[in-house]
Amino acid sequence: MPFYMNQTKDKIQPWKTLKSEMVVDEKWYRLRRDEVELPNGVVLDDYYVSVRPDVVLTFPVTDDGQVIFVRQYKHAAGNVFIELPGGVIDDHEQNPAEAARRELLEETGYTSDNMELLLEVIDNPTKDTNKIYFYLARNAYKVAEQNLDETENIEVLHVPVKEVEQMVLSGSIHVSGSVALCLLALKKLGL
């Protein structure tokens, strides 16, 4: 066991959930209100949790060293962002890699026969329930046109892999999941 894990073992205890109710249960958003008891005995009767589906995010790189990005408007932040392709794992999907392949195809028209899971992360453990699965898609190739739903308007960008790190460091790419996956994928690729 790593040193840092040995130092904190059993010192941090989970909260006890005393009561839980779904207060918003809509197609696009679910919010749960929990009553919890902290290890020190304090009771919070209004701890709100966003119940969110798990998400996939893919770093697709082509044979000729182009990374496929998407550029789209995100309403909560009120801006247009450059991100990696990704989205929600649908209820019927059991395999995150297949969801990643589906999202990549829908948003960009690209696919890959080489989907490698780099890391499974927790998005916002304070308030959200979901995980993000980070994939590296080597040898991505175009097989179709985009297949967007009525809420999507996505521009596909091709960026030389050697320019990606500078885009992250300059803030051109600044959505947290895309930043993290870019840096992980570049490390994995030895760049």
N, C-alpha and C positions, 0 to 999 in steps of 0.2 A: 504494500500500500504506500502511495506517495506520502511524503512527510506532511504536507499541508492537510491531507485527509485524516491522518492519524491525530493531528492536533485538535480537530473539531468534532471528532466522533462522539455522538451522543450528547453534545452540548446544545444543539439546536433541535427543538422538538416541533412537530407539526401542530397546527391549530386543529381543534375539534369542531366539526360542523354540527351544530345543534339543530338547525332548521335550514331548509333551502326551498326557494320558490322561483319559478320563471315569471318575471314581471313584464318582459317583452319577448314575444315569440313570433316574429315576422320572417318573411322569406329572406330578407337581406340582413337581419340583425336579431340576435337573441341575447337577452340580458337576464342574469340570475341574481337574486338578492339572497345572500347567506347571512345567517346568524352564527357567529363563531365564538369559540372560547379560546383565548390565547393561553399558552403554558403558565403565565403568571396569574391566571384566573380572571383577567379582564374579559368582558363579553362585549362584542360588537354586534349590533342587530341590523346593521345596514352596510355590509360589505358587498359591493356590486362587482360582478364578474361577467365579462363578455364571453359568451359561449360561442367559440369560433371553430370552423372546420380546419383540419390540417391543410397545409399548403405545400406546393412544390415550387422550386425555383431551379432553373437550368442555365448553365454556362455552356452554350453551344459554340463549338469552334469547328470551322470547316477545314478541309484538307489543305487549302491554300492560306491558312492562318488568319481567317476573318472570324471575329466573334459577332454573333447575331444578337443585337439588342432590339428592344422595342421602345418607342417613344409615344407617350400617351398622357392625356389629362387625367388627374386624380382629384376628385371633387372635394374630399375632406380637407386636403391641403390647398386646394384652389390653384393648382399649377400644373404645368406639363413637365414630365419627368422622363429621363432615360433610365431604363431598368432592364434587367434580364427577363426573358419570358418565364411566365409561371402563372399559377392560379390555384384554385381550390381543388382538393381531392373530392370528387363527387361521392355521395353516400354509397353508391353501388360499387365503387372501385376499392379493391382490396390491396392492390399493389401500387405504392407511390411511384415507382419507376414508370409504370404504364400511364399514370396520371400526368407525370412530367412529359412523357412522349406526346400524349394527347394535347396538352396545353401548348407545347412547342409547335406542333403541327397547326393547331387552330390559329395561334397568334402570328406565326411567321411563314407557314408553308414548308418548314424544314422538319426533318426527322434525323434520327441517328440510331444505328444498330449497336452503339457502344455507350450505354448509360451507366455511369459509375456514381454510386452514392458516396459523396465526400463527407457529409456530416448531417446529423439530425440535431436541430437546435430548437430552443424554446423562444418564441417570439417576444412576449412580454409577460413574464411569470407573475407579475404583480396583479394584473387585471385580465389577462387573456388565457384561454385554455389550450390554444393550438400550438402545434409543432410546425416547423418548416423543414422540409427535406431538400438538401442542397445536392444537385447533380452536376456532373461534368459530362457533357455529350460530345465525345470526340467524333471527328469525321462527319459532321452534320452536313446534310445535303438537301437541296430543295426537291420536293416531290409534288407540290400542289400550290395553289393560291391560298391566301388567308381564308379562314372560315370563322368570321367574327359574328358574335351575337349582336342584337340590336342596341346594346349599351356600349359597345366597343368601337373605337376609332383609333387604330394602331398603325403607326408608321414603323417599318422595319429598317433598321440601320445595320450596316456592315462596318465594323471597326477592326483595323489591324490589331492582332493580339498584343503587339509590342506597344501600342498606344493606350491600352486599357488601364494600366497602373497610373499613368499620368492623369487620365480622366478622373479616376477615383481621388487622387491626391489633390487635384485642382478643384474638386467639388462638382464637376460636370455630372458625375454619377454620385448621388447622395441619398438614395433610399437605402436604409440600413441593411436589409437583406441582400440587395445587389452589391453593396460595398463589401460585405463579408464574403459572399460567394466569389466575387471577382478576386479578392486577395487569396482565398483558399485555392481557387482553381489555378491562378498564376503560380503559386507555390508548388502545387501538384505537377504542373507542366514544366517546372524548373526554370521559370522566368522571373 
